[in-house]
Amino acid sequence: MSKPVTMTVSHQLGQEQAIKRIKDGIVKAKNMSLPLTIEEDSWADNVLQFRVSAMGQSCLGQIEVLPEMVKLEVTLPGILGFFADKCMSVVRKRAQLLLQAPGRG
C-alpha cells in the first residue's frame, strides 16, 4: 500500500538560489554512497520531478521551489510507507541544512 506524503520547508534564499542549492545537492548525492539512489531527475522551471529508490522500492515525487518555501510531494510504496515519519524527518533535516541562509548555523 502506498503512502503519499507532503512536506514544506521554509527558506530565505529566494527562488533562484534555492533551486541552485537543490541542483548542487542532487549532484553531490549522486556521487555519494547512500542507501537512497536518485534514478531520475528532471526540471521544468521551478519544479523537479524525480524517482528514487531505497530498500528495493522506487518512489516518484516532485519538489516545487517557491520564493520562500520548498514543497516536497512523494509517494512512498510498500514497506517504505511504514517508515514514512522517519524518512521525512531525515529529509526535513537535510533540506533545512541545504536551504539554510548564509551566515546561519
N, C-alpha and C positions, 0 to 999 in steps of 0.2 A: 504494500500500500504506500503510495506517495504522500509526502507531506510538503505542501507549499509554505514557504517562509519568506517574510518581507522584513527588511531592516533598514533604518536610515541612520546615517552618521553625519552630524553637522561639521562644517569646516569654515575657515575664514580665508581661504586661499584664492577665491574666485574660481570661475569655471575652467578657464584655460589651464591654470596651474594645477588644479585638482586632476584634470584629465592627463596632464603630463606626468604627474606623480603616479597615477594608476598605470599608465603605459609603462613607465620605468619599472614599477613594481612587478608587472607581468613578465617583463624581460628577465628580471632578477630571479623570479620564482621558477621560470622555465630552466634556468641554469643551475638550480639548486636541487639537491636530492631531498624531496619531500614525500610524505605519504599521499599527497594530493598531486595529480598530474593535470596540467592545463592542456587539453586536447585540441581545442579550437577557440579562437577569439577573433572577433571582427567588430570594427567600429563603424557606426553610421552617425555622423555628427557627434552628439554628446552621449550616445547610448552604445554600450558594449554588450554584445551577445556573446555568450561563452558556453563551453562544455568542458567540464572537469570530471575526473574520475578519482575515486578513493575506495578502498576495500572491495574492489571488483565491481563497483557500481558507478554508473555515469549520471551526471546531473546537468541539466540545462538551466541557464539563468540569464539575467541581464543586470547591468548596472547603468543607472541613469545619473549622469553628473549634472547637478544644478549649481547655480552660483553660490549657494550657501549650504548645500546638502548633497549627499550621495545616497541614492536609493538602490538597494540590492533586493532582487527578487530571484529566488531559486526554488526548485522543486527537488526535494531530497527523496529518492526512491528507496524502497525496501528497507534494509537494515539501517541505512543512514538516517531515515526518518526517526528511528528510536534515539538517535544521538543528536537530534536537531538542536536542542538547547545548548549542549556542549560545543557543537560545531559552530553555531552562531556566536557564542561567547568568544571563542578564539578569533573568528573572523572580525567581530566588532573591535577587539583589542588591537588586532593588526591594522585594521582600517584607520582607527584613531591615531595610531603611531604614524602611519603613512601620510595622513592628511593633517598632521599637526603643523600649526603655523611656525614659521622660522622664529628662533629665539625662545621657544617654549620647551619645557621638558628638561 
